[in-house]
Amino acid sequence: MQSKQQSKQQSLKNDIVRHLYYSGQLTIPMLHKLVNYTVPTLCKVMESLLHQQVLVVTGKAASNGGRCAYTYALNASYASCVVVCVERFTMRIAIANLRNELITPIAAVNIGITTPNEMLKILQRSVHKIINESRVDRKHVLGISIAIPGLTDKNSGINYNYFGDVNRPVSEIFSKMFPYPVLVQHDMDAMTLAEHTIGLGKGVENMLYLYVGGTGIGMGMVLNGKLYLGRDGMVGEIGHIPIADNNKLCHCGKKGCIETEISESAIVAKILENIQSGANTMLSSYVKSGRYLTMQHILQALHSGDTFTINLFAQMSEHLSKVITIMLHLLNPEVIILGGELTAAGQYLTFPIQQHLNRLALPQLLKSCKITTSTLGTHAPLLGNVAFMLEYTLNNNKFFGAAAK
């Protein structure tokens, strides 16, 4: 049984790892301000962590006349995490280190339209394959962290949209497939945590991450410095707020959801409808040739200056601005980060959004909120998975044990 002194030392080690993960590198004086321990105790534990190769010395901090303080960081090769992002027709899998670097190429695995059981087999094969083909020491794998879309109940672990069996927690299904801890979280939470950990929301107490992707829109929230999950973990389903006055049936079964206006299928449907009515657009010849229209083609037309497509995105930005205004007025965030495939529209989306917000939002709230576009791109859910796994292993005192297997 662990003594009280050992327990305190373990707690301090966990705190040091956590602070270095989120800060990148720190000196002992900096850490002393963050943890409630004396400098001698802190120095002793830091020495132990250096000996265990958990930490590395990265250099010397600038001196103000006294002795130079060394800077410390986590040893990137001490432990790693298999990260998985499940998407509609693909899974993306990689291995990441403790500095949020992907140390293997991302394996994009096609899942197409498969049965839930077949999807599980594909996942199992693909994870084993990436571990086997990498140079990562299996003993240093903390676990497997998986981001999944759809409704996921954080209390029961049941995902209502993927993997078929709604009576079994997804994490329970996965845990029987691998010799490592397996975490499952909503992809929106993973993206939000990535932004708050290493993205444009780092250090922000109140931020929103608004995903505007091909499949629709969703939102993640950090409130008072913590990821907000709600009662069951099913927060941020803003794509199904019925504020679109179009009476269109959404895939959720309701009518007028905002996703019926902001999604790849909604945009393609609108383009096809307008082309049939004689709209003048460079996409006309492409559609009439019988080829399948994708978001990539639409964005290409947009950036080529196609007036019809520019106007289409301006209309979409008005719907999006209404959603942002509601969230801005409800939650008064410091930062709203836009992410997802549709943000590749760049100024054709962001400029009209700003114009609409100037008209719709209360100026005092708008002035105090920075609205920006994510710089993490498609890596966001993968990197957010690392933070989830680190927190899990630290909170359950499994970090050092996992890396010492």
C-alpha positions as CSV (number, residue, x, y, z in Angstrom):
1,M,0.0,0.0,0.0
2,Q,1.3,3.4,-0.9
3,S,2.5,5.6,2.0
4,K,1.3,9.2,2.4
5,Q,4.7,10.5,1.4
6,Q,4.7,8.3,-1.7
7,S,1.2,9.4,-2.6
8,K,2.2,13.1,-2.3
9,Q,5.3,12.5,-4.5
10,Q,3.2,10.7,-7.1
11,S,0.7,13.6,-7.1
12,L,3.6,16.1,-7.6
13,K,5.0,14.0,-10.5
14,N,1.6,14.0,-12.1
15,D,1.2,17.8,-11.7
16,I,4.7,18.4,-13.2
17,V,3.9,16.2,-16.2
18,R,0.5,18.0,-16.7
19,H,2.0,21.5,-16.5
20,L,4.8,20.7,-18.8
21,Y,2.4,19.1,-21.3
22,Y,0.3,22.2,-21.5
23,S,3.1,24.8,-21.2
24,G,5.8,23.1,-23.4
25,Q,8.7,24.0,-21.2
26,L,9.2,25.5,-17.7
27,T,11.9,26.3,-15.2
28,I,11.8,25.1,-11.6
29,P,10.9,28.7,-10.4
30,M,8.0,28.7,-12.8
31,L,6.8,25.3,-11.6
32,H,7.2,26.4,-8.0
33,K,4.5,29.1,-8.7
34,L,2.2,26.4,-10.1
35,V,2.5,23.6,-7.5
36,N,2.1,23.8,-3.8
37,Y,5.5,22.3,-2.9
38,T,8.8,23.7,-1.6
39,V,11.7,24.3,-4.0
40,P,13.9,21.6,-2.4
41,T,11.1,19.0,-2.8
42,L,10.4,20.1,-6.3
43,C,14.1,19.8,-7.2
44,K,14.3,16.3,-5.8
45,V,11.3,15.1,-7.8
46,M,12.5,16.8,-10.9
47,E,15.9,15.0,-10.5
48,S,14.0,11.7,-10.2
49,L,11.9,12.4,-13.4
50,L,15.1,13.3,-15.3
51,H,16.6,10.0,-14.1
52,Q,13.5,8.1,-15.3
53,Q,13.9,9.9,-18.7
54,V,10.4,11.4,-18.3
55,L,11.9,14.9,-18.7
56,V,14.8,16.5,-20.6
57,V,16.7,19.7,-20.1
58,T,16.1,22.0,-23.0
59,G,18.3,24.9,-22.2
60,K,18.8,27.9,-19.9
61,A,16.2,30.6,-19.3
62,A,17.2,34.3,-19.6
63,S,18.9,35.6,-16.4
64,N,18.1,38.8,-14.5
65,G,21.4,38.8,-12.8
66,G,21.2,35.6,-10.6
67,R,21.9,32.1,-11.5
68,C,20.5,30.9,-14.8
69,A,17.6,28.5,-14.4
70,Y,17.4,25.5,-16.6
71,T,14.3,24.9,-18.7
72,Y,12.6,21.5,-18.7
73,A,10.3,19.7,-21.1
74,L,8.7,16.3,-21.4
75,N,10.8,13.7,-23.2
76,A,8.9,13.3,-26.5
77,S,10.0,9.6,-26.7
78,Y,9.0,8.6,-23.2
79,A,5.5,7.7,-24.1
80,S,3.1,7.7,-27.0
81,C,-0.5,7.4,-27.8
82,V,-2.4,5.8,-30.7
83,V,-4.9,8.3,-32.0
84,V,-7.9,7.5,-34.1
85,C,-10.5,9.7,-35.7
86,V,-13.6,8.0,-37.1
87,E,-15.3,9.8,-40.0
88,R,-18.3,9.1,-42.2
89,F,-16.4,6.9,-44.7
90,T,-12.9,6.8,-43.4
91,M,-10.8,6.3,-40.2
92,R,-7.6,8.3,-39.7
93,I,-5.1,6.7,-37.5
94,A,-1.6,7.8,-36.3
95,I,0.7,7.6,-33.3
96,A,1.5,10.8,-31.4
97,N,4.1,11.7,-28.8
98,L,3.8,13.9,-25.7
99,R,4.7,17.0,-27.6
100,N,1.6,16.7,-29.8
101,E,3.7,15.6,-32.8
102,L,2.4,12.8,-35.1
103,I,5.4,10.5,-35.2
104,T,3.9,8.2,-37.9
105,P,2.2,9.2,-41.2
106,I,-1.6,9.3,-40.9
107,A,-3.2,6.1,-42.2
108,A,-6.4,6.9,-43.9
109,V,-8.5,3.7,-43.9
110,N,-11.5,3.4,-46.1
111,I,-14.6,2.0,-44.2
112,G,-17.2,2.9,-46.9
113,I,-20.6,1.7,-46.0
114,T,-19.9,-1.3,-43.9
115,T,-21.6,-3.2,-41.1
116,P,-20.7,-2.2,-37.5
117,N,-18.9,-5.6,-36.9
118,E,-16.9,-5.2,-40.1
119,M,-16.0,-1.6,-39.0
120,L,-14.7,-2.9,-35.7
121,K,-12.5,-5.5,-37.5
122,I,-11.1,-2.8,-39.8
123,L,-10.3,-0.7,-36.8
124,Q,-8.6,-3.6,-35.0
125,R,-6.5,-4.6,-38.0
126,S,-5.5,-1.0,-38.7
127,V,-4.4,-0.1,-35.2
128,H,-2.3,-3.3,-34.9
129,K,-0.8,-2.6,-38.3
130,I,0.3,1.0,-37.5
131,I,1.8,-0.2,-34.2
132,N,3.6,-3.1,-35.8
133,E,5.0,-0.9,-38.7
134,S,6.1,1.9,-36.5
135,R,9.4,2.1,-34.5
136,V,7.4,2.9,-31.3
137,D,8.2,0.7,-28.3
138,R,5.0,-1.1,-27.4
139,K,5.8,-0.8,-23.7
140,H,5.6,3.0,-24.0
141,V,2.2,3.1,-25.6
142,L,-0.1,4.8,-23.1
143,G,-3.3,3.7,-24.8
144,I,-5.6,4.2,-27.7
145,S,-7.7,7.3,-27.9
146,I,-10.6,7.4,-30.4
147,A,-12.8,10.4,-31.5
148,I,-16.2,9.4,-32.8
149,P,-19.0,11.6,-34.3
150,G,-22.6,11.2,-33.4
151,L,-24.4,11.2,-30.1
152,T,-22.3,9.6,-27.4
153,D,-23.6,9.3,-23.8
154,K,-20.5,10.0,-21.6
155,N,-22.2,8.3,-18.6
156,S,-23.1,5.0,-20.3
157,G,-20.4,5.2,-23.0
158,I,-23.0,4.3,-25.6
159,N,-22.7,5.8,-29.1
160,Y,-26.1,6.1,-30.7
161,N,-24.9,6.5,-34.3
162,Y,-21.9,4.2,-34.8
163,F,-20.9,0.6,-34.2
164,G,-24.5,-0.6,-34.1
165,D,-24.9,-2.1,-30.6
166,V,-26.5,0.8,-28.6
167,N,-26.7,-1.5,-25.5
168,R,-22.9,-1.8,-25.1
169,P,-20.5,1.1,-24.3
170,V,-18.2,1.7,-27.2
171,S,-15.1,1.8,-24.9
172,E,-16.1,-1.7,-23.6
173,I,-16.2,-3.1,-27.1
174,F,-12.8,-1.6,-28.0
175,S,-11.1,-2.5,-24.7
176,K,-11.6,-6.2,-25.5
177,M,-9.8,-5.7,-28.8
178,F,-6.5,-4.2,-27.5
179,P,-4.0,-4.7,-24.6
180,Y,-4.1,-1.0,-23.8
181,P,-6.5,1.4,-22.2
182,V,-9.0,2.6,-24.8
183,L,-10.8,6.0,-24.5
184,V,-13.7,7.1,-26.6
185,Q,-14.8,10.7,-26.9
186,H,-17.0,12.8,-29.2
187,D,-15.0,14.1,-32.1
188,M,-16.2,17.7,-31.3
189,D,-14.8,17.4,-27.8
190,A,-11.4,16.2,-29.1
191,M,-11.2,19.1,-31.6
192,T,-12.2,21.6,-28.9
193,L,-9.6,20.2,-26.4
194,A,-6.9,20.4,-29.1
195,E,-7.7,24.1,-29.7
196,H,-7.7,24.8,-26.0
197,T,-4.4,22.8,-25.5
198,I,-2.2,23.9,-28.4
199,G,-4.4,25.9,-30.7
200,L,-5.7,29.5,-30.8
201,G,-7.8,28.9,-27.6
202,K,-4.7,28.0,-25.5
203,G,-5.0,29.6,-22.1
204,V,-8.5,31.0,-22.8
205,E,-11.1,30.6,-20.0
206,N,-14.2,30.8,-22.2
207,M,-14.1,29.7,-25.8
208,L,-16.3,28.0,-28.4
209,Y,-15.1,25.8,-31.2
210,L,-17.6,25.9,-34.1
211,Y,-17.1,23.0,-36.6
212,V,-18.4,23.9,-40.1
213,G,-17.8,20.7,-42.1
214,G,-19.1,18.7,-45.0
215,T,-21.5,16.7,-42.9
216,G,-22.9,19.7,-41.0
217,I,-22.1,21.9,-38.0
218,G,-21.3,21.2,-34.4
219,M,-19.9,22.9,-31.4
220,G,-17.5,22.3,-28.4
221,M,-17.3,24.5,-25.4
222,V,-14.7,25.5,-22.8
223,L,-16.3,27.3,-19.9
224,N,-14.4,28.7,-17.0
225,G,-11.3,26.9,-18.3
226,K,-12.8,23.4,-18.5
227,L,-14.3,21.4,-21.3
228,Y,-18.0,21.5,-20.9
229,L,-19.7,18.2,-21.5
230,G,-23.2,18.8,-20.0
231,R,-25.2,16.1,-18.1
232,D,-24.7,13.3,-20.6
233,G,-21.9,14.6,-22.8
234,M,-24.2,15.4,-25.7
235,V,-23.7,19.1,-25.8
236,G,-23.1,21.3,-28.9
237,E,-25.6,19.7,-31.3
238,I,-26.3,23.1,-32.8
239,G,-26.7,21.7,-36.2
240,H,-30.1,20.5,-35.1
241,I,-31.4,23.8,-33.9
242,P,-34.5,24.4,-36.1
243,I,-33.9,28.0,-37.1
244,A,-33.9,27.5,-40.9
245,D,-37.1,28.6,-42.4
246,N,-37.1,26.1,-45.2
247,N,-39.3,23.1,-44.0
248,K,-36.6,20.8,-45.3
249,L,-36.3,17.4,-43.7
250,C,-33.0,16.8,-41.8
251,H,-31.3,13.4,-41.5
252,C,-32.1,13.5,-37.8
253,G,-35.8,13.3,-38.7
254,K,-36.7,16.9,-37.8
255,K,-37.4,19.8,-40.2
256,G,-35.7,23.2,-40.5
257,C,-32.4,22.2,-38.8
258,I,-29.6,24.6,-39.6
259,E,-27.7,21.6,-41.1
260,T,-30.2,21.6,-44.0
261,E,-28.6,24.9,-45.0
262,I,-25.0,24.3,-43.9
263,S,-23.5,21.0,-45.1
264,E,-22.0,19.6,-48.2
265,S,-25.2,17.8,-49.2
266,A,-27.3,21.0,-48.7
267,I,-24.9,23.1,-50.7
268,V,-24.7,20.5,-53.6
269,A,-28.5,20.2,-53.6
270,K,-28.9,24.0,-53.8
271,I,-26.3,24.2,-56.7
272,L,-28.0,21.4,-58.7
273,E,-31.4,23.1,-58.2
274,N,-30.1,26.5,-59.4
275,I,-28.3,25.0,-62.4
276,Q,-31.5,23.3,-63.4
277,S,-33.2,26.7,-63.2
278,G,-30.6,28.2,-65.5
279,A,-28.1,29.7,-63.1
280,N,-24.9,31.0,-64.6
281,T,-21.9,29.2,-63.0
282,M,-18.7,27.5,-64.0
283,L,-20.0,24.4,-62.3
284,S,-22.8,24.0,-64.9
285,S,-20.6,22.2,-67.5
286,Y,-19.2,20.0,-64.8
287,V,-22.7,19.0,-63.5
288,K,-24.1,18.5,-67.0
289,S,-21.3,16.2,-67.9
290,G,-22.7,13.8,-65.3
291,R,-19.7,13.9,-63.0
292,Y,-20.3,13.8,-59.2
293,L,-20.0,17.3,-57.6
294,T,-17.9,17.5,-54.4
295,M,-17.0,20.2,-52.0
296,Q,-13.5,20.3,-53.5
297,H,-15.0,21.3,-56.9
298,I,-17.2,23.9,-55.2
299,L,-14.3,25.5,-53.3
300,Q,-12.3,25.5,-56.5
301,A,-15.0,27.5,-58.3
302,L,-15.3,29.8,-55.3
303,H,-11.6,30.7,-55.4
304,S,-11.7,31.0,-59.1
305,G,-14.1,33.9,-58.7
306,D,-17.4,32.2,-59.7
307,T,-20.0,34.8,-58.8
308,F,-22.8,32.3,-58.3
309,T,-20.7,30.3,-55.8
310,I,-19.5,33.5,-54.0
311,N,-23.1,34.5,-53.5
312,L,-24.0,31.0,-52.3
313,F,-21.4,31.2,-49.6
314,A,-22.6,34.7,-48.7
315,Q,-26.1,33.3,-48.1
316,M,-24.7,30.4,-46.1
317,S,-22.7,32.8,-43.9
318,E,-25.9,34.6,-42.9
319,H,-27.3,31.4,-41.5
320,L,-24.0,30.7,-39.7
321,S,-23.9,34.3,-38.4
322,K,-27.3,33.7,-36.7
323,V,-25.9,30.6,-34.9
324,I,-22.8,32.6,-33.8
325,T,-25.0,35.5,-32.6
326,I,-27.1,33.1,-30.5
327,M,-24.0,31.6,-28.9
328,L,-22.3,34.9,-28.5
329,H,-25.3,36.3,-26.6
330,L,-25.8,33.2,-24.5
331,L,-22.3,32.5,-23.4
332,N,-20.2,35.7,-23.9
333,P,-17.0,33.8,-24.9
334,E,-13.6,35.4,-25.3
335,V,-12.9,33.5,-28.5
336,I,-14.9,31.6,-31.2
337,I,-12.8,29.4,-33.4
338,L,-14.2,28.2,-36.7
339,G,-12.9,24.9,-38.0
340,G,-13.9,22.2,-40.5
341,E,-13.8,21.8,-44.3
342,L,-15.9,24.7,-45.2
343,T,-13.5,27.2,-43.6
344,A,-11.3,26.5,-46.6
345,A,-13.6,29.1,-48.2
346,G,-11.5,31.7,-46.4
347,Q,-12.5,35.3,-46.8
348,Y,-15.6,34.3,-48.9
349,L,-17.0,32.9,-45.6
350,T,-15.4,35.0,-42.9
351,F,-15.9,38.4,-44.4
352,P,-19.7,38.1,-44.9
353,I,-19.9,36.5,-41.4
354,Q,-18.3,39.6,-39.9
355,Q,-20.7,41.9,-41.9
356,H,-23.7,40.0,-40.7
357,L,-22.5,39.9,-37.1
358,N,-22.0,43.7,-37.2
359,R,-25.7,43.9,-38.0
360,L,-27.1,41.1,-35.8
361,A,-25.0,41.0,-32.6
362,L,-24.9,43.4,-29.7
363,P,-21.7,45.5,-30.3
364,Q,-20.5,45.2,-26.7
365,L,-20.5,41.4,-26.8
366,L,-19.0,41.3,-30.3
367,K,-16.2,43.7,-29.4
368,S,-15.1,41.5,-26.5
369,C,-15.0,38.3,-28.6
370,K,-12.3,37.4,-31.1
371,I,-13.6,35.3,-34.0
372,T,-10.9,33.4,-35.8
373,T,-10.2,30.3,-38.0
374,S,-8.4,27.3,-36.7
375,T,-4.8,26.7,-37.6
376,L,-4.9,23.0,-36.7
377,G,-6.8,21.8,-39.7
378,T,-7.6,18.1,-40.0
379,H,-5.1,17.3,-37.2
380,A,-7.4,18.8,-34.5
381,P,-9.3,15.6,-33.5
382,L,-6.1,13.5,-33.5
383,L,-4.2,15.9,-31.3
384,G,-7.2,16.4,-28.9
385,N,-7.1,12.6,-28.4
386,V,-3.6,12.9,-26.9
387,A,-4.8,15.3,-24.2
388,F,-7.7,13.0,-23.3
389,M,-5.3,10.1,-22.9
390,L,-2.8,12.0,-20.9
391,E,-5.5,13.3,-18.5
392,Y,-6.9,9.8,-18.1
393,T,-3.5,8.2,-17.3
394,L,-2.6,11.0,-14.8
395,N,-5.9,11.1,-13.1
396,N,-5.8,7.3,-12.6
397,N,-2.1,7.1,-11.7
398,K,-1.4,5.1,-14.8
399,F,1.0,7.4,-16.7
400,F,4.2,6.1,-15.2
401,G,3.0,2.5,-14.9
402,A,2.0,2.5,-18.6
403,A,5.3,3.7,-19.8
404,A,7.2,1.3,-17.6
405,K,5.4,-1.9,-18.8
